[in-house]
Amino acid sequence: MKIYTVLEPPDGKSERVAFVPEGFSWGALMFGLLWALWHRMWVVALLLFVLSATLSIATNLEWLGAGLAALLHFGIGLIFAFEARRLQVSSLERIGFRSA
């Protein structure tokens, strides 16, 4: 059974109520940056982009080995996938949504 966090919009219109499922997000694991952009989480998307670019630059400058960089990239994606829904709820609360 799925558990959802229900958020009411600031204007009170019932058709804009947000149902955010809790738990792991496979979409966030597979398409982290695109998933964050799709859900309008601009700051999170920027942070993911900066982390990915930093790992790429460190690998190209041979500060990190390719295997270690891939492991770190996967770890960041895994952490994001576990926290993506909570970050989505926080993003909605920041623009005025409130728990129902």
N, C-alpha and C positions, 0 to 999 in steps of 0.2 A: 504494500500500500504506500502510495506517495503522500508526503506531507508537504504542504504549501505554506508560505508566508503570504498573507493577504494584506495589500497596501491600498489605502484609499487616496485618490488624488486630492490636491489642495482645493480644487473647485467643487468637489463633492459629486461629480457626475459618475453615476454608477457604471456607465459603459467604459470608463477609463480605469477601472479597478485592476490592479496588477496582482497576478497570481505567480509567485516565484517559487519553483520547486526547491526543496532543501536537498543538500547532499552533493555528491560528486557530479561534475558536468563533463560528459564525454566531448561535447562540442568545444568546450574551453580547452581541453587537452589537445585535441586535434588541430584546432584553428584559433589558438590563443589570441593573437592580435586582432584577427578579423571578428572573432566572437565579441571581444571587448568593444570594438567599433560598432558592431551591429546593435549592441545594447547601450550605445551612447555613453560608454564609460571612458571618456576622453583622457583623463589623467592616468588611469590604469593602462590604457593602450599606449600612451606615451612612455610610461615606465617600462612596459614590456618591450617596446621598440628600442629604448635606450639600452636595456640589458642585453638584448639580442645583438645590437650593433657593437656593444662593448666586447662581447664574447667573440664576435667575428673579427674585430680589429685585433684583439689579443692573440687570436689564432694566426691571423695573417702576419703579425709581427713576431711570431714564434715565441710569445711569452707563455702560451699554453699549448699543449699538445692537442691534436685533433680529437683524440679519444676523451680527454678530460673536458674539453669544450663541449663535446656532444653530451657527455654525462651531466654537466652543469646545466646545459640547455634543457635537457629532459627533466632534470630536477626542478628547475624553475617552472616548466610547464605543468608538472605534476602538482606542485604546491599551488599554482594558480587554479588548476582544475578543482582542487579540494576547497579553495576559498572563493571561487568565482561567484557563487550564488550569494554568499554573505556580502561580497563587495557590490553585487548588483543591488541588494536591498539597501546598503549604505548609500549608494549613488541615488537611488530613488528617494530616500529619506532626505538627502541633501537638497533636492529640488522641491521639497514640500510634501511628499507623500507621507502618510502616517499609518501605523499598524491598525488594522481593523479588528 
